[in-house]
Amino acid sequence: MLEIPGILGGSIRRRDFLRLGAFGATAAWLNQSLALGDVLHSPNAIRSCILVMLYGGPSQLDTWDMKPHATAEVRGEYKPIQTCIPGRFVCEHLPQCAKRLDKLCVVRTMHHGMANHNSAMYQTLIGRRPKTDLDVLGADRATDFPCVGSVVSHLSAIGKLRRSTNPLTNVALPHVMHNVVDLPGQNAGFLGGQHDPLQVTSDPNSAGFHVNDLRLPADMTTNRLHNRLALLQAMQQNSHNVGLLSQDSDYRRAFDLLQNDVVSRAFQIERESDQMRDRYGRNTLGQSLLLARKLVEAGVRFINVNDKVYNGQDANWDSHANLFARHRELLSPFDQGFSALIEDLDQRGLLDSTLVIVTGEFGRTPRVNTSGGRDHWPDCYSAVVAGGGVAAGSTYGESDRTAAYPLTTPVTPGDVVATILWRFGIDPRLEIHDPLGRPIPLAEGSPLRAIFTSA
């Protein structure tokens, strides 16, 4: 994950400057992440996308696709509640979302063939099928296909989206998803480090929250910063190190980022009112979603919000045992934070231009196991789409009587990624080239055009 190298703090010697070329891939992300503003290809294209990843796999039967007339081992312990749409029901632990279902589209037929967390997450974040379920058990590799946020960054850099003075295109928060290793699919893969997300690794709900990579060291003044940039440029002009010379614009943008007021204000969550922060919920997920809204306002194209992604099964949605107590603890902050995000974006006039997607990497088994949990189930699960011109208050697809398999219109992660690109005004069939020069379409799937009222 991206971290801006710490070249600004403390004393610095000549040989330290000469080592800067080694950080080229780290700083180079700035070179091609200046794309904000309107999309060239469609007057109704979105400006931003927020992808909320509920790591571990929420149960479709205990959230958005309840089966109250099924047998007890299928329907589980939760009760359905009426939503703002007559005849539509959701889980009793989603009361705020129930009031705003008329802003949402529920996709009930997500499916794929990967039952392992790593391979399922990889497919979800990049929209392409791994060769096998065990093909991507390790961490990110330089040969991996890029995640969708990195694809957006790349497309921005090559002029498919208009440029802007805001240097941020792709942000992930509040931590890296981890399961023994950092889960694959979270970075730019073969596109290179210049398109990695700016990875936030601190809790927006903590006192004194800040992003270290965007803060000058305590002993660094603006004058010293400019002096160091001037010295670096002088050394580059007299250097025969081609790698060092080639990074001039990258380091200049890195320095510029540290002084960018728009970027700085976007992360100043303490500027929000206590009432607003309380509305989102004083917890990590709630404040991360509030920060995502601030980043949308600042013009960031793609924001990945990761929920409950570390510290084992007791801290995420992977509830093989004791599911109903665990999901109840997770649903409450999600219900508060997500409903606040949709309401807030709508009131600020940002919902139509911002696509919001909530998903896990898979769902849970139709029947409750002997430990009171549900196991991995990629064959059918739910996702939620809001904003970006979606047909609000709709559903897409129908699952069978136990939410085990799609009955109609099955949807893949590739279709979701294709939809994101299409809503940005990009043809998902557009090809990029891998390290061997082979042309590869941006997404394997097809856009879900049917769930949108404007395109």
N, C-alpha and C positions, 0 to 999 in steps of 0.2 A: 504494500500500500504506500501511497505517496506520502513522503515527509520532506519538506523543504530542508536542505542541508544546513547545518548550523555554522555557517561561514561568517556570521556577523558578530558573534559574541567573543569577548576576550581579545587578547593580542593576536596578531596574525603576522606570520613571517612569509618571506618570499617563497619558500618551498611549499607552504600551505596553499598559496595561490596556484602554484604549478600543479597541485593535486586536484584543483577544481575541475579539470577536464574529466576526472573520474565520475563526477556527479552529473554529467551531461544528461543522462536519461532521467535523472530526478528533477532537475530544473527545467528540462526541455518541454515538460507538459505545458508550460505557459506559452510556448511558442505557437501552439495551435489550439488554444482554448479561449479565444477572444470572440466567440461567435454568439451574440445575443441579438435582440431586435427581431424584426419581422422575418418570417420565412418567405423565401422567394417564390415558392411554387403554388401556394394556395392562399387566397385572401382570408380563409377561415381556419387556417392552421393554428395549432396551439403554440403558445410561447414557452410553456414549461410542463414538466411531468414530475409527479411525486409517486414513487413506487414504495409502498409499505410492505416489507417482508416480515411475515409472522413465522419466524424460524421454528421448525419442529413439526409443523403440520397441524393446524386447527381442525377440529372435527366438523365436517359439513353437516352432520346430523344434529349437532348441538349448537349451531349458530344460525346459518342462513337457509338450510334445506332440511327442516325438521320433518319427521314422519310420525306424527302423533297417533296414528291409527295402527302402527306396526306393533309387533310384539315387544315386550319389555326389554329384552336383551338387544333389540335394535333401536328403539326410540330413546333409551337412556332415561336419566332422572329429571332432566330439565323440562319445563312446561313452555308451550308456545304462548306468545302474547300478540294481540291485535296491533297492527301498525297503523300509520296514518292513511294507508290505502285499504279500503274495505276488502275483506277476504284474504288479505296477505298477512302472514304471521312470521315472526322471528323468535329467537330464544328469549326467554324472560330476563336474561342478564344483558340484553341489548336495548334497554328502554329508550335511551336517547337516540340511538340509530333508528328505532321503530318510529319515532316522531318525524324522522327526516328521510324515510324510505322513498319519499317522492322525489328525492334528489339523486337517488342511487339506481344503478342497474346491477342486478345480481345474476352472475353467470353460474349456472348450476351444473355444467357438464365439462368442467376442466378434467383433463386426463392425460396420462403418458405412461410409459412402461418402466420407470426407474424407481425402485423401492428403497434405494440407499440415499441417505441425506445428501452426501456429496454430489453424486451424479444427478439427483433430482434438483438440487439447488443450481448446479451448473446449467442444466437445461432451462430452468426457470429464468435465470439472469441473462443468458445469452440467446435463448430461443432455438437451440440446436440440440439434437439427440446425440449423447455420447455413443460410442460404438457398442459398449456393454454397460451393464449396471455397475461394474467394478472398474470401469475405464478411467475414472477421474477421482479415485479415492484420495490422492495426494493433494497438496496445496496447489495454488496457481502456478502454471508453467508458461514460459515465454512463448510456447507454440500454441497455447489455447486460443480459441476464438474470443474476441473481446466481448465484455458485457455491454448491454444496450446503452448505458450511459457513456461508455467510452466510444461506442459507434457514433453517438450524437456529437461527441467532442470531435471526432475525426471528420464527420460530415461538415461540421462548422468550419473546421480548419481549411477544408478544400473548397469552401465557397458555396456549399449547398444551403447554408443558412447565412443570413446577413451577419456581419461583424458588428461589434459594439466595443465601447471603451471599458466595459466591465470584464475583468479577466477571468471570471469563474464561469465554467460551463457545467461542471460535473462534480457533485459533492455527495459523500456518503457519511452517515452518522447514525448513532453516537459511538459505534464501535465496530470492529471487524467481526464478521460472523465466524465462529470458531467451533470445531468439533474434533478434538485431538490435533488437527491441523487447521489453518485458516481455510475455510471452505473455498473450493475453486469457483471461478466465475465472477469474482469481485473486482477484477482489474482489466487492463487493456489488452492482455495477451500479446499477440504478435503485432498489434499496432504500436506497442512501445510505451514506456513510462510517461511520455509526454501527454498521453490520454488517460492515464490513471485518474480516478476521482481524488479530489482533495479529501482525505480521510480524517474526519473528526474522531478523536479517541478520548474525549472527556464528556462528562455528563452535563447536559444543559440544565439539569435540575440542581446542580451543586452550587454552593455559594462561591462567587468569584469565578464562574465559568468563563473560560476564554480558549481560543485556539492557539496553541503555542506557535504553530507555523506562521501565524499572522501577527505576531507580536515581536517588536524589537527587544533585544536584551536590555536589562535595566541600565547598563552603563553605555548604551549606544544612543547617541544623539543623531538628529537628522543630518547635521553637518558632517559628522564622522561617517555616516552612511554614504553621503555623496562623495566624500573624499575616497572612500574605499572603492566605490564604483569607478571613479576617475582613475585610480591607480590600476585597477584591473584592466580597464580599457587601454591604458598606456602600455601595460605589459603585453596585452594581446597584439597591439600594433607592432611590437618589436619581437614577437615570438614566432618561432618556426613550428610550434606545436599546432598542427591543423585542428586537432580535436578541441583545443582550448579556444582557438580563433573562432571555430564554428559555433561556440556557445555564447557569443557576445550578446545577441538579441535575447537569448533565453535568460541569461543572468540579469539583463536590464529589466526584463518583465518581472523576474523574481523580486528585484528591488522595488519596482513600481507597485507590485502587489502589496508589499508591506506598508506602502504609503497611500493606498487607495481608500478614500473615505467611504465610498459606496460599499466596498467589501467589509470594511471595519464595522460600519453601522449594522450591516446585515447580521452579524454575529453578536451584537450587543443586546442579548435577550433581556438584560436588566432594564432596558429602556421601555419595555412593555409594562402596562399598568398591572397592579396587583389583581384587579378584577379579571383582566384578560388571562393572566397566568393561572389564576384559580379556575377559570372556565375550562382551560385545556387539561388541568389536573397537575398537581405538584408532584409529579413523578417523572421518571426518565422518558417514558414514551410520550406522555403529554407534552412535556417541554421540547422534545425532539420534533414533534409535529408542529408546535408553535414556531420553532426555528425554521422548519421547512417552509412555512408560510412567509416568514421574513425573507428567506432566500428567493422565493418566487417573486416577491415585491422588488427585490434587488436585481432581478433579471436572470437568475441562474436557470439554465435550461433543464437540468436533470438532477433530482434529489432522491437519494435512496435512504429511506429510514428503516433501520433494522431493529426488530423488537425481540428481546429475550433470546440472546444468541450465545450465551456462555454459562459457565458454572453448572453444567449438567442438566438432567431432565427435570429437576425440581425448579428450574428457573426458566423453562421455555415451554413451548406447546407440544412437546414430544411426550405425550402422556400415555405410556404403556400401562401404567397403573394409576389408580386414584384419580382418574380423569376429571370427574365432576367437581371435586374440591379444587383441583389445580386449574381447570379452565375457568371456574368461577372467579378465582383470584386474578386471572389474566384478562377476562372479558370486561371487568369493570373499568380499569384504566383505558382499555382500548375503546370501549363504548363512549366514555367521556371525551377522550382526546380526538378520536376520529370524527365524532359528531361536531365537535367544536371546530375542527379544521374545515369541514364542509360548510358549516354555517358562516364561519369567518371569511372564507374565500368568496362565498356568495355575497355577503354584505359589502365586501370591498370591490365587487365587480370583477373578480379574478377567476371565478369558477369556470366560465365559458372558455377562457383561454388557458386553463390549467387542467390537464388530465391527471386524475388520481386513481391509482389501482392498488387494491389490497389483495394479497394472496399469500399462501404458504407454498412450500415446495411440493406438498401432496396433502391428502386428507387422511382420515382414519377409517379403520375397518368398520363395516356395517354392524357387526355384533360386538358387544362388550365382552372382553375376555374375563378369565377367572380372577384376575387381579383388579378388576374394576376399571380397566382402561381399554383403550382401543389402539391397535397397532398401525403400522404404516399402510397406506392405501392410495396408490397413485391412479387407480382405475376410474375414480370419480370424486371430484371435490368442487368447492365453490370459490369464486373470486368476486370481488365487488369493484365496479367501475363508477366513477363520478366525474362530472365536469367534462370539459373538452368537446361539448356538443353531443354528449351521450343522451339517449332517449331516457330521461329521468323517470323513475318509478316503474321501470320495466324489468322483466326477467328474460334471460336468454337460455334456451335449452331446458330439458326436463330429464330428471334422473328417474331410475326405476323405483319400485316401491320401498326399497331399502337403501337408496342412495348409493348403490354399489356400482352401477354402470350407467352411462348416458343412454337415454331412450331416443333423444333427438339431438341434432346439431352438436356433436362432440367438438370440444375446443382444446387445443394444445398450447403449451407455453410458446411455441413458435408463432402461433396465431396472435398471442398477446403482444409479443415483441414486434411482429409485423404491424399490428394496430398502432402501437406507440410511434413507430417510424412514419406510418401513413398519416397519423394525426399531426406530425411535425411537417407534413408536406413532402415526405421522402418516399419514393417508390421502394418498397422492401425488396424488390427484385434487383435493385442496383447492386453491382458486383464490386467487391474489393479484392485485393490480392494477398494471399498468404505469403510467408517467407520464401516459398518455392516459386512464387509468381503465378500460382494457380488462381483463376477467378472464382470467387465464392459469393453467392447472393447474401445480402445482409441478413435475411431471415428465411427460415424454412417454411413458415406458415403463410396464411393469407389474412388480411385485415378483417376484423369483425364489422364490416360496413353496416350490417343490419341493425346494430344497436345504437347507431348515431343518427341524429336528425339533421346535422349539417356537416358538410365535408369541404 
